[in-house]
Amino acid sequence: MKSQNNNYWKENLKYVIILLSIWFFVSFGLSILFKEKLDSITFGGFKLGFWFAQQGSMYVFVILIFIYVFLINKLDKKYGFDKK
């Protein structure tokens, strides 16, 4: 049982690290580091770098929350933690 719990948390942490890395890349990379290059593209009448800084990173974060819920529900079923 302890080994099963350890494997569960290892996979859970893997998901968290991957999803937070994606969010970091979008929020920091696209809105700060690559802003100048992205500003040459417009999206909805705004420069894309500005859009990611103001709106895009929040949208991506909300989408990542739904992805995390989906992955954790699948993980719970895999390890039998979905039964109450």
C-alpha positions as CSV (number, residue, x, y, z in Angstrom):
1,M,0.0,0.0,0.0
2,K,2.8,2.4,0.8
3,S,4.5,1.7,-2.5
4,Q,1.2,2.4,-4.3
5,N,0.9,5.7,-2.4
6,N,4.4,6.7,-3.4
7,N,3.8,5.9,-7.0
8,Y,0.6,7.9,-7.0
9,W,2.4,11.0,-5.6
10,K,5.3,10.6,-8.0
11,E,2.9,10.7,-10.9
12,N,0.9,13.5,-9.4
13,L,4.1,15.6,-8.9
14,K,5.1,14.8,-12.5
15,Y,1.8,16.3,-13.7
16,V,2.2,19.3,-11.5
17,I,5.7,20.0,-12.6
18,I,4.8,19.7,-16.3
19,L,1.7,21.8,-16.1
20,L,3.4,24.5,-14.0
21,S,6.3,24.6,-16.5
22,I,3.8,25.2,-19.3
23,W,2.2,28.0,-17.4
24,F,5.6,29.5,-16.6
25,F,6.6,29.4,-20.2
26,V,3.3,31.1,-21.3
27,S,3.2,33.7,-18.5
28,F,6.9,34.5,-18.4
29,G,8.3,33.4,-21.7
30,L,5.6,34.6,-24.1
31,S,4.6,37.8,-22.3
32,I,8.1,39.0,-21.2
33,L,11.0,37.2,-23.0
34,F,9.4,36.8,-26.5
35,K,7.2,39.9,-26.3
36,E,9.1,41.9,-29.0
37,K,8.8,39.1,-31.5
38,L,5.2,38.4,-30.7
39,D,4.2,42.1,-31.0
40,S,4.7,41.8,-34.7
41,I,1.5,39.6,-34.7
42,T,-1.9,41.0,-33.9
43,F,-4.7,39.1,-32.2
44,G,-8.1,40.7,-31.7
45,G,-6.7,44.1,-32.6
46,F,-3.9,43.9,-30.0
47,K,-0.3,43.0,-30.2
48,L,0.1,39.3,-29.3
49,G,2.8,39.9,-26.7
50,F,0.6,42.4,-24.9
51,W,-2.4,39.9,-25.2
52,F,-0.4,37.1,-23.6
53,A,0.7,39.4,-20.8
54,Q,-2.9,40.7,-20.1
55,Q,-5.2,37.8,-21.0
56,G,-3.4,34.8,-22.5
57,S,-1.6,33.6,-19.4
58,M,-4.8,33.6,-17.4
59,Y,-6.7,31.6,-20.1
60,V,-3.9,29.1,-20.2
61,F,-3.9,28.8,-16.4
62,V,-7.7,28.0,-16.4
63,I,-7.3,25.5,-19.2
64,L,-4.4,23.8,-17.3
65,I,-6.6,23.5,-14.2
66,F,-9.2,21.6,-16.2
67,I,-6.4,19.4,-17.7
68,Y,-5.1,18.7,-14.2
69,V,-8.5,17.7,-12.9
70,F,-8.9,15.3,-15.9
71,L,-5.4,13.8,-15.3
72,I,-5.9,13.4,-11.5
73,N,-9.3,11.8,-12.0
74,K,-7.6,9.3,-14.3
75,L,-4.8,8.8,-11.9
76,D,-7.3,8.2,-9.0
77,K,-9.0,5.5,-11.1
78,K,-5.7,3.9,-11.9
79,Y,-4.7,3.5,-8.3
80,G,-8.2,2.8,-6.9
81,F,-8.6,6.1,-5.0
82,D,-11.8,7.0,-6.8
83,K,-13.9,4.7,-4.6
84,K,-15.4,6.1,-1.4
